Amino acid sequence: MQLKNILNLVLIFSSSLLLKADDLSELRGQKLYETICFSCHGNKLEGATGPNLKDYEWLHGSSKSDIIKSITNGFPEKGMLAFGALYKQEQINDLVNFILSRQQGLRNVEYKIFHDIQLNDKFEWDKHKADKQRSLKPPHFNPNLPEVNQFAISFKGQLLIPKHLAGDFILSGIRKQYRGIALYIDGDKIPFPTNKDRAIKIPLNLRAGTHDIRLEYIKDFKSTVFFLDLVGKETIPLTSESYRRSITSSHIPKAENAFLINRKRITAAPPGSIIVNHMDKISYAIDPKTSDIKAMWLGKSLDIGPNIYARGQHFAQPIGTHLFSAEQSINLFINGKAAELKYIGYSDKPLPKFIFKSSEGEISLQSKIENNALKLSYSIKSNHALDINLKIPQELNTKLSKGKTKNGLFTPESPQDFFISIPIKELK
Ligand code: HEC
């Protein structure tokens, strides 16, 4: 045998030994995981009272050392023990190896939006300059970004298939439009049915590891339903809608951040209002001209409807329970006058946040779910002192940051940062 071959053999032999050591560590980690961690993080790491541990979203850092720290120190104030007191260093290392081996789904997703593209246009994706390019977090294809113009959108990212799921999948989903959608995995176009069949069910074989994935989508505003999952031994959501469906209300910590921003026209809000839905629990409409909250209701986002499509050329009636009546709103007053603002835009990382400019400075409004309440936080940057008030409908049961309230007019103690918090009553 030639020396080269012997060396190769040695290499193969030693790398398989290495693999075995990793596998054993993962297996030991899995055993430990299944004795205790599963009760809060789910059998399949999908999350329960503790967060999902296999998606791309980390609350406390994604590196190996971050995860070691999370497990060692725990989060005692949130119910997770400091496992460093219970387990040896090697055991924690095994747990981390197990968790890392279960990572899956989309990551590093970027999207590009091309305005004023019609479905009928012969659109050559590579030849156009995007009107907007951003990364998406959480990284799920979101074909319902609240853009105003007719748009084409392309998403590019990676799809991670872990070893234990590698093999056969069914690409499964629903699309109501049958033109204008193309999906590529590792450069190969996935053949969607060419008839008007709405259901997608395509068998795919995917090896373990990272795949390039690209979705091109020219939106047909008459039919906005589109979602895709990879269904194998576990379901890997690809679109934001299927991700939302994959988190049930019991997955509290991360689901608290799940929200949907949409532009729909609803009866209770002026045209152009932007609708924010948090976790299918509570929705509000924000008027980008004034930052006023013109409607707020309990219930699922899907309860807005049914007579609408995305840009909402038709009015819709939200079906949930309204927290204040149609004429009422939460209004911002600056120096005694209703705020006159220029809408700059929104960001959705990590929470919905709307940004405005006025002659007085910059104003932003962020929302989140906290302690089963919708918390609207205002932040105002100005280089001079401002007299800030918030007019709040009186029947709205609120908790406010420090300040004074008189006749439904709230004057925050700190006009740079203040909040209003509205409790969510569970719907039966
Ligand atoms: C009693 C419930 C509970 C148990 C048991 C539990 N955890 Fe947790 N864990 C949580 C909660 C709650 C959080 C989130 C803390 C937060 O919201 O900041 C968390 C967070 C984490 C994080 C950080 C996640 C992130 O997104 O950054 C890791 C990693 C983790 N847990 C691993 C484990 C492991 C491994 C075990 C088993 C040894 C375990 N947990 C057992 C409740 C639990």
Residues whose N, C-alpha, C, O or C-beta is under 5 A from the ligand:
A	BS01	HEC	I36 C37 C40 T49 G50 P51 N52 E57 W58 L59 H60 G61 I67 S70 I71 F75 K78 G79 M80 F83 L95 P253
